[in-house]
Amino acid sequence: MALTSLATTELLPLDASRYERHPLHVSERVWSETNCYVDVWIEVLHALGLDPLAAASFALVTDFETDQWTFFKYEPEDLRELYGIRVFEMNPWRPLLEHVVEHLAAGRLITLEADSWYLPDTAGVSYRIDRTKSTIVPNLVDPEARRLGYFHNASYFELEGEDFDGVFRLGDTAQVGALPPYVETVRLDGMHRLDDAELHARSVERLRRHLRDLPTTNPVERLHERLGTDLDAIRADGVDAFHLYAFATVRQLGASAELSSSYLGWLAEREAGSVDDLRRASDDLLGLAQAAKSVQFLLARLARGRSVDVDPSFAAMAAAWESATSTVVERYGR
């Protein structure tokens, strides 16, 4: 189908130059970005007038998954229960651009994996430097002008021209035999905005459900044990390998802890009676997030051939995890 036959489509009236990101993404946070999927959902929910913290209890039950920390994500059931949003994988059987235009016109959003090579908001990191997949959510598509407005990471952006072609695999950017990306459709027709009391009540219900999946042994200790066997490899493989390792481990650990800290703070503002325990648990998790950032800096030094000692930081993080999760379980059960 010719681009000129596809209409300009926009779901939310947003201006990338004036967009105000959610406070979870301000630069003052320890981890101003988490991972592409969580970050893009924070901004999508924010732009829809919804509170992304209400559905953040999933971050409390992240774990060490053999060789990496959980790549945590908003859970479809949480999105459905708290906001009435339905998310499920879709089959990209047509050209991506046609799917996006038609779904936007139908009042739906789409999440899709794009090549960061063509995402100018990643300038200095991936844009025209490295080919890495990252989740975006298109909101504005102008096929004739080859212009795209999209949520990505911690904000809302626009791109055009060759970058537009690259995101949608058009023209010279199309690769023969390339597998289609992972794509989800986001149904908004059942979306609701609950009053604060009901939102809080449902959030606690989802928290109690997630707590059933809380690790039974301290995952920070298990990561520490694994790191001990990886130190020589980090030193030998250098800085590029360090970035991959750190993203898969201490960044996801630290970012999930800080998001959990913010979620407990959100709960503390709404719970009746004393919330001193919740505030202490929130502080424990914030301290864990800060220690994880320190470990990331230590690992960067190690990758440059310097000697480091991560044991004190890991001891503090393990203790913080134990204290915070015990407090949450004591209050809400398991």
C-alpha beads as a LAMMPS data file, in Angstrom:
LAMMPS data file: protein, C-alpha beads

334 atoms
333 bonds

1 atom types
1 bond types

-500.0 500.0 xlo xhi
-500.0 500.0 ylo yhi
-500.0 500.0 zlo zhi

Masses

1 110.0

Atoms # bond

1 1 1 0.000 0.000 0.000
2 1 1 1.375 3.446 -0.923
3 1 1 2.225 5.792 1.938
4 1 1 0.064 8.533 0.441
5 1 1 -2.989 6.271 0.767
6 1 1 -2.528 6.007 4.539
7 1 1 -4.072 8.827 6.539
8 1 1 -2.338 10.820 9.262
9 1 1 -3.469 9.315 12.562
10 1 1 -3.018 10.549 16.137
11 1 1 -4.541 9.123 19.292
12 1 1 -3.443 11.584 21.992
13 1 1 -2.910 15.304 21.223
14 1 1 0.714 15.576 22.369
15 1 1 3.532 17.984 21.507
16 1 1 6.942 16.363 21.919
17 1 1 8.616 19.734 22.489
18 1 1 6.315 20.499 25.449
19 1 1 5.734 17.051 26.872
20 1 1 6.240 16.772 30.645
21 1 1 7.454 13.366 31.709
22 1 1 6.200 11.582 34.817
23 1 1 8.033 12.292 38.117
24 1 1 9.290 8.688 38.100
25 1 1 11.594 9.811 35.295
26 1 1 13.050 13.015 36.727
27 1 1 16.835 13.244 36.669
28 1 1 17.031 13.473 40.466
29 1 1 16.071 9.820 40.871
30 1 1 18.796 7.260 41.500
31 1 1 17.728 5.350 38.374
32 1 1 15.923 7.777 36.083
33 1 1 15.337 4.910 33.649
34 1 1 14.537 1.259 34.369
35 1 1 14.086 -0.737 31.173
36 1 1 12.399 0.125 27.906
37 1 1 9.151 -1.706 28.658
38 1 1 8.496 -0.363 32.145
39 1 1 9.580 3.144 31.177
40 1 1 7.353 3.333 28.113
41 1 1 4.346 2.121 30.112
42 1 1 4.970 4.702 32.826
43 1 1 4.716 7.435 30.205
44 1 1 1.760 5.901 28.347
45 1 1 -0.242 5.614 31.567
46 1 1 0.781 9.133 32.542
47 1 1 -0.345 10.515 29.170
48 1 1 -3.677 8.704 29.543
49 1 1 -4.259 10.481 32.850
50 1 1 -3.639 7.355 34.932
51 1 1 -1.328 6.819 37.915
52 1 1 1.450 4.355 36.938
53 1 1 2.459 3.765 40.563
54 1 1 -0.826 2.036 41.380
55 1 1 0.221 -0.970 39.287
56 1 1 3.869 -1.096 40.370
57 1 1 3.668 -3.849 42.997
58 1 1 5.133 -6.342 40.498
59 1 1 8.551 -4.737 41.064
60 1 1 8.657 -6.034 44.642
61 1 1 8.946 -9.680 43.606
62 1 1 11.792 -9.478 41.109
63 1 1 14.410 -12.182 41.494
64 1 1 17.843 -13.314 40.412
65 1 1 17.168 -15.495 37.382
66 1 1 20.281 -17.719 37.150
67 1 1 22.425 -15.247 35.199
68 1 1 20.479 -11.974 35.345
69 1 1 18.010 -9.992 37.426
70 1 1 14.353 -10.183 36.380
71 1 1 13.648 -8.022 33.332
72 1 1 10.553 -6.746 35.083
73 1 1 7.442 -5.540 33.282
74 1 1 3.982 -4.212 33.984
75 1 1 1.702 -7.237 34.241
76 1 1 -1.258 -7.439 31.810
77 1 1 -3.587 -8.508 34.625
78 1 1 -2.565 -5.479 36.713
79 1 1 -3.225 -3.151 33.782
80 1 1 -6.622 -4.722 33.221
81 1 1 -7.709 -4.748 36.870
82 1 1 -6.513 -1.251 37.772
83 1 1 -7.108 0.660 34.541
84 1 1 -9.355 -1.503 32.346
85 1 1 -6.583 -1.715 29.725
86 1 1 -6.217 -4.994 27.851
87 1 1 -2.819 -5.920 26.413
88 1 1 -2.028 -8.985 24.350
89 1 1 0.343 -10.115 21.637
90 1 1 -0.808 -9.497 18.084
91 1 1 0.133 -11.123 14.817
92 1 1 2.018 -8.660 12.540
93 1 1 0.869 -10.286 9.316
94 1 1 0.780 -6.995 7.402
95 1 1 3.382 -4.258 7.044
96 1 1 3.932 -2.656 10.463
97 1 1 2.925 0.804 9.327
98 1 1 -0.477 -0.409 8.161
99 1 1 -1.092 -2.098 11.508
100 1 1 -0.165 1.022 13.463
101 1 1 -2.290 3.387 11.376
102 1 1 -5.344 1.154 11.567
103 1 1 -5.042 0.458 15.288
104 1 1 -4.570 4.132 16.137
105 1 1 -7.608 4.984 14.045
106 1 1 -9.559 2.364 16.018
107 1 1 -8.564 4.000 19.317
108 1 1 -5.880 1.479 20.206
109 1 1 -2.165 1.727 20.844
110 1 1 0.516 -0.718 19.792
111 1 1 3.774 -1.623 21.484
112 1 1 6.434 -2.719 19.048
113 1 1 10.104 -3.562 19.082
114 1 1 12.104 -1.032 17.075
115 1 1 15.771 -0.816 16.133
116 1 1 17.405 1.870 18.299
117 1 1 19.661 2.666 15.343
118 1 1 16.705 4.706 14.086
119 1 1 15.578 6.269 17.388
120 1 1 17.156 9.741 17.676
121 1 1 16.249 10.053 21.365
122 1 1 19.035 7.521 22.005
123 1 1 21.715 9.786 20.484
124 1 1 25.103 9.096 22.020
125 1 1 24.036 5.630 23.167
126 1 1 22.494 3.636 20.297
127 1 1 21.328 6.023 17.557
128 1 1 23.435 5.300 14.461
129 1 1 25.909 3.543 16.777
130 1 1 24.446 0.175 17.756
131 1 1 21.574 -2.040 16.670
132 1 1 19.544 -2.927 19.741
133 1 1 15.837 -3.631 20.040
134 1 1 13.752 -1.358 22.214
135 1 1 10.019 -1.063 22.839
136 1 1 8.215 2.017 21.542
137 1 1 4.546 3.008 21.457
138 1 1 3.523 5.035 18.392
139 1 1 0.944 7.764 18.978
140 1 1 1.129 9.972 15.877
141 1 1 1.790 8.668 12.372
142 1 1 1.981 10.879 9.288
143 1 1 2.889 8.465 6.469
144 1 1 3.096 11.084 3.719
145 1 1 5.451 13.336 5.679
146 1 1 7.211 10.256 7.109
147 1 1 6.814 11.554 10.663
148 1 1 6.263 9.567 13.851
149 1 1 5.378 10.657 17.391
150 1 1 6.207 7.922 19.862
151 1 1 6.688 7.047 23.512
152 1 1 10.086 5.612 24.295
153 1 1 12.012 5.187 27.522
154 1 1 11.404 8.201 29.750
155 1 1 9.495 10.589 27.472
156 1 1 7.641 11.314 24.224
157 1 1 9.516 12.103 21.008
158 1 1 9.192 12.635 17.274
159 1 1 11.283 11.370 14.363
160 1 1 11.054 11.628 10.586
161 1 1 12.559 10.750 7.227
162 1 1 14.972 7.852 7.099
163 1 1 14.373 7.108 10.771
164 1 1 10.661 6.694 10.008
165 1 1 11.545 4.235 7.240
166 1 1 13.861 2.339 9.580
167 1 1 11.311 1.946 12.363
168 1 1 8.719 0.607 9.934
169 1 1 11.198 -1.307 7.719
170 1 1 10.394 0.616 4.565
171 1 1 12.397 1.195 1.397
172 1 1 16.136 0.648 1.672
173 1 1 15.873 -0.208 5.377
174 1 1 13.799 -3.330 4.722
175 1 1 15.715 -6.564 5.261
176 1 1 14.773 -9.586 3.191
177 1 1 13.964 -12.522 5.422
178 1 1 13.966 -10.490 8.651
179 1 1 11.701 -11.883 11.333
180 1 1 8.805 -9.622 12.355
181 1 1 9.169 -7.827 15.689
182 1 1 7.233 -8.625 18.828
183 1 1 4.074 -6.507 18.767
184 1 1 1.243 -6.027 21.262
185 1 1 -2.115 -4.374 20.846
186 1 1 -3.346 -2.147 23.672
187 1 1 -7.124 -1.982 23.919
188 1 1 -8.401 1.177 25.571
189 1 1 -12.128 0.766 24.974
190 1 1 -12.653 -0.582 28.509
191 1 1 -10.332 1.899 30.214
192 1 1 -11.574 3.337 33.501
193 1 1 -10.309 5.904 35.993
194 1 1 -11.101 4.666 39.484
195 1 1 -11.457 6.997 42.422
196 1 1 -8.427 6.987 44.693
197 1 1 -9.951 4.767 47.381
198 1 1 -10.959 2.063 44.903
199 1 1 -7.630 2.313 43.077
200 1 1 -5.820 1.822 46.386
201 1 1 -7.971 -1.163 47.328
202 1 1 -7.426 -2.892 43.998
203 1 1 -3.717 -2.125 44.109
204 1 1 -3.444 -3.850 47.492
205 1 1 -5.299 -6.871 46.078
206 1 1 -2.776 -7.095 43.247
207 1 1 0.104 -6.661 45.720
208 1 1 -1.140 -9.600 47.781
209 1 1 -1.334 -11.689 44.630
210 1 1 2.219 -10.787 43.649
211 1 1 3.578 -11.542 47.105
212 1 1 2.832 -15.215 46.478
213 1 1 5.737 -15.064 44.014
214 1 1 8.196 -13.411 46.395
215 1 1 11.522 -15.295 46.303
216 1 1 11.896 -17.757 49.165
217 1 1 15.652 -17.133 49.437
218 1 1 17.438 -13.802 49.308
219 1 1 18.029 -13.047 45.598
220 1 1 20.604 -10.350 46.324
221 1 1 22.792 -12.942 48.040
222 1 1 22.434 -15.228 45.022
223 1 1 23.446 -12.418 42.655
224 1 1 26.437 -11.697 44.897
225 1 1 27.464 -15.343 44.730
226 1 1 27.215 -15.362 40.941
227 1 1 29.108 -12.088 40.627
228 1 1 31.986 -13.638 42.534
229 1 1 32.446 -16.118 39.688
230 1 1 32.117 -13.402 37.035
231 1 1 34.625 -10.824 38.338
232 1 1 37.565 -12.155 36.326
233 1 1 35.497 -12.193 33.133
234 1 1 34.306 -8.602 33.689
235 1 1 37.917 -7.498 34.161
236 1 1 39.069 -9.397 31.080
237 1 1 36.209 -8.519 28.719
238 1 1 36.389 -4.747 29.187
239 1 1 33.967 -1.864 29.149
240 1 1 31.626 -2.941 26.346
241 1 1 30.910 -6.276 28.038
242 1 1 30.526 -4.489 31.384
243 1 1 27.642 -2.385 30.042
244 1 1 25.746 -5.524 29.016
245 1 1 26.455 -7.230 32.329
246 1 1 25.502 -4.237 34.442
247 1 1 22.243 -3.682 32.573
248 1 1 21.253 -7.307 33.061
249 1 1 22.088 -7.379 36.760
250 1 1 22.620 -4.382 39.031
251 1 1 20.639 -1.926 36.931
252 1 1 17.506 -4.087 36.992
253 1 1 18.062 -4.799 40.680
254 1 1 18.496 -1.123 41.543
255 1 1 15.725 0.155 39.287
256 1 1 13.191 -2.385 40.551
257 1 1 14.123 -1.521 44.140
258 1 1 13.630 2.198 43.556
259 1 1 10.292 1.647 41.820
260 1 1 9.254 -0.582 44.739
261 1 1 10.321 2.134 47.153
262 1 1 8.120 4.643 45.335
263 1 1 5.212 2.190 45.322
264 1 1 5.452 1.679 49.084
265 1 1 5.524 5.446 49.506
266 1 1 2.369 5.631 47.384
267 1 1 0.713 3.052 49.640
268 1 1 1.833 4.884 52.795
269 1 1 0.009 8.002 51.623
270 1 1 -3.248 6.027 51.406
271 1 1 -3.201 3.495 54.237
272 1 1 -5.121 4.177 57.437
273 1 1 -3.340 4.210 60.780
274 1 1 0.381 4.062 61.362
275 1 1 2.516 3.659 58.252
276 1 1 5.917 3.885 59.897
277 1 1 6.666 0.317 58.814
278 1 1 5.918 1.113 55.166
279 1 1 8.085 4.207 55.246
280 1 1 10.970 2.233 56.752
281 1 1 10.588 -0.434 54.063
282 1 1 10.487 2.276 51.404
283 1 1 13.702 3.757 52.822
284 1 1 15.328 0.305 52.872
285 1 1 14.574 -0.170 49.183
286 1 1 15.767 3.298 48.278
287 1 1 19.021 2.522 50.065
288 1 1 19.258 -0.711 48.078
289 1 1 18.790 1.235 44.843
290 1 1 21.564 3.643 45.815
291 1 1 23.906 0.788 46.736
292 1 1 23.213 -0.899 43.392
293 1 1 24.260 2.288 41.608
294 1 1 27.493 2.252 43.654
295 1 1 28.121 -1.351 42.622
296 1 1 27.628 -0.392 38.979
297 1 1 30.365 2.241 39.349
298 1 1 32.617 -0.322 41.040
299 1 1 32.098 -2.793 38.207
300 1 1 32.975 -0.074 35.698
301 1 1 36.262 0.427 37.547
302 1 1 36.839 -3.327 37.503
303 1 1 36.270 -3.418 33.727
304 1 1 39.034 -0.823 33.415
305 1 1 41.447 -3.075 35.243
306 1 1 41.205 -1.661 38.766
307 1 1 40.698 -3.595 41.992
308 1 1 37.338 -3.249 43.732
309 1 1 35.503 -4.682 46.737
310 1 1 31.759 -5.164 46.221
311 1 1 31.183 -7.241 49.356
312 1 1 30.173 -4.391 51.727
313 1 1 27.637 -3.038 49.235
314 1 1 26.123 -6.466 48.660
315 1 1 25.873 -7.122 52.385
316 1 1 23.952 -3.864 52.786
317 1 1 21.685 -4.616 49.811
318 1 1 20.886 -8.132 51.016
319 1 1 19.993 -6.839 54.465
320 1 1 17.807 -4.095 52.971
321 1 1 15.960 -6.603 50.795
322 1 1 15.353 -8.893 53.767
323 1 1 14.108 -6.061 55.967
324 1 1 11.835 -4.472 53.369
325 1 1 10.208 -7.669 52.108
326 1 1 9.687 -9.003 55.643
327 1 1 7.894 -5.781 56.535
328 1 1 5.647 -5.931 53.473
329 1 1 4.783 -9.588 54.060
330 1 1 4.024 -8.925 57.719
331 1 1 1.542 -6.195 56.757
332 1 1 -0.071 -7.709 53.677
333 1 1 0.515 -11.458 54.003
334 1 1 1.783 -13.879 51.425

Bonds

1 1 1 2
2 1 2 3
3 1 3 4
4 1 4 5
5 1 5 6
6 1 6 7
7 1 7 8
8 1 8 9
9 1 9 10
10 1 10 11
11 1 11 12
12 1 12 13
13 1 13 14
14 1 14 15
15 1 15 16
16 1 16 17
17 1 17 18
18 1 18 19
19 1 19 20
20 1 20 21
21 1 21 22
22 1 22 23
23 1 23 24
24 1 24 25
25 1 25 26
26 1 26 27
27 1 27 28
28 1 28 29
29 1 29 30
30 1 30 31
31 1 31 32
32 1 32 33
33 1 33 34
34 1 34 35
35 1 35 36
36 1 36 37
37 1 37 38
38 1 38 39
39 1 39 40
40 1 40 41
41 1 41 42
42 1 42 43
43 1 43 44
44 1 44 45
45 1 45 46
46 1 46 47
47 1 47 48
48 1 48 49
49 1 49 50
50 1 50 51
51 1 51 52
52 1 52 53
53 1 53 54
54 1 54 55
55 1 55 56
56 1 56 57
57 1 57 58
58 1 58 59
59 1 59 60
60 1 60 61
61 1 61 62
62 1 62 63
63 1 63 64
64 1 64 65
65 1 65 66
66 1 66 67
67 1 67 68
68 1 68 69
69 1 69 70
70 1 70 71
71 1 71 72
72 1 72 73
73 1 73 74
74 1 74 75
75 1 75 76
76 1 76 77
77 1 77 78
78 1 78 79
79 1 79 80
80 1 80 81
81 1 81 82
82 1 82 83
83 1 83 84
84 1 84 85
85 1 85 86
86 1 86 87
87 1 87 88
88 1 88 89
89 1 89 90
90 1 90 91
91 1 91 92
92 1 92 93
93 1 93 94
94 1 94 95
95 1 95 96
96 1 96 97
97 1 97 98
98 1 98 99
99 1 99 100
100 1 100 101
101 1 101 102
102 1 102 103
103 1 103 104
104 1 104 105
105 1 105 106
106 1 106 107
107 1 107 108
108 1 108 109
109 1 109 110
110 1 110 111
111 1 111 112
112 1 112 113
113 1 113 114
114 1 114 115
115 1 115 116
116 1 116 117
117 1 117 118
118 1 118 119
119 1 119 120
120 1 120 121
121 1 121 122
122 1 122 123
123 1 123 124
124 1 124 125
125 1 125 126
126 1 126 127
127 1 127 128
128 1 128 129
129 1 129 130
130 1 130 131
131 1 131 132
132 1 132 133
133 1 133 134
134 1 134 135
135 1 135 136
136 1 136 137
137 1 137 138
138 1 138 139
139 1 139 140
140 1 140 141
141 1 141 142
142 1 142 143
143 1 143 144
144 1 144 145
145 1 145 146
146 1 146 147
147 1 147 148
148 1 148 149
149 1 149 150
150 1 150 151
151 1 151 152
152 1 152 153
153 1 153 154
154 1 154 155
155 1 155 156
156 1 156 157
157 1 157 158
158 1 158 159
159 1 159 160
160 1 160 161
161 1 161 162
162 1 162 163
163 1 163 164
164 1 164 165
165 1 165 166
166 1 166 167
167 1 167 168
168 1 168 169
169 1 169 170
170 1 170 171
171 1 171 172
172 1 172 173
173 1 173 174
174 1 174 175
175 1 175 176
176 1 176 177
177 1 177 178
178 1 178 179
179 1 179 180
180 1 180 181
181 1 181 182
182 1 182 183
183 1 183 184
184 1 184 185
185 1 185 186
186 1 186 187
187 1 187 188
188 1 188 189
189 1 189 190
190 1 190 191
191 1 191 192
192 1 192 193
193 1 193 194
194 1 194 195
195 1 195 196
196 1 196 197
197 1 197 198
198 1 198 199
199 1 199 200
200 1 200 201
201 1 201 202
202 1 202 203
203 1 203 204
204 1 204 205
205 1 205 206
206 1 206 207
207 1 207 208
208 1 208 209
209 1 209 210
210 1 210 211
211 1 211 212
212 1 212 213
213 1 213 214
214 1 214 215
215 1 215 216
216 1 216 217
217 1 217 218
218 1 218 219
219 1 219 220
220 1 220 221
221 1 221 222
222 1 222 223
223 1 223 224
224 1 224 225
225 1 225 226
226 1 226 227
227 1 227 228
228 1 228 229
229 1 229 230
230 1 230 231
231 1 231 232
232 1 232 233
233 1 233 234
234 1 234 235
235 1 235 236
236 1 236 237
237 1 237 238
238 1 238 239
239 1 239 240
240 1 240 241
241 1 241 242
242 1 242 243
243 1 243 244
244 1 244 245
245 1 245 246
246 1 246 247
247 1 247 248
248 1 248 249
249 1 249 250
250 1 250 251
251 1 251 252
252 1 252 253
253 1 253 254
254 1 254 255
255 1 255 256
256 1 256 257
257 1 257 258
258 1 258 259
259 1 259 260
260 1 260 261
261 1 261 262
262 1 262 263
263 1 263 264
264 1 264 265
265 1 265 266
266 1 266 267
267 1 267 268
268 1 268 269
269 1 269 270
270 1 270 271
271 1 271 272
272 1 272 273
273 1 273 274
274 1 274 275
275 1 275 276
276 1 276 277
277 1 277 278
278 1 278 279
279 1 279 280
280 1 280 281
281 1 281 282
282 1 282 283
283 1 283 284
284 1 284 285
285 1 285 286
286 1 286 287
287 1 287 288
288 1 288 289
289 1 289 290
290 1 290 291
291 1 291 292
292 1 292 293
293 1 293 294
294 1 294 295
295 1 295 296
296 1 296 297
297 1 297 298
298 1 298 299
299 1 299 300
300 1 300 301
301 1 301 302
302 1 302 303
303 1 303 304
304 1 304 305
305 1 305 306
306 1 306 307
307 1 307 308
308 1 308 309
309 1 309 310
310 1 310 311
311 1 311 312
312 1 312 313
313 1 313 314
314 1 314 315
315 1 315 316
316 1 316 317
317 1 317 318
318 1 318 319
319 1 319 320
320 1 320 321
321 1 321 322
322 1 322 323
323 1 323 324
324 1 324 325
325 1 325 326
326 1 326 327
327 1 327 328
328 1 328 329
329 1 329 330
330 1 330 331
331 1 331 332
332 1 332 333
333 1 333 334
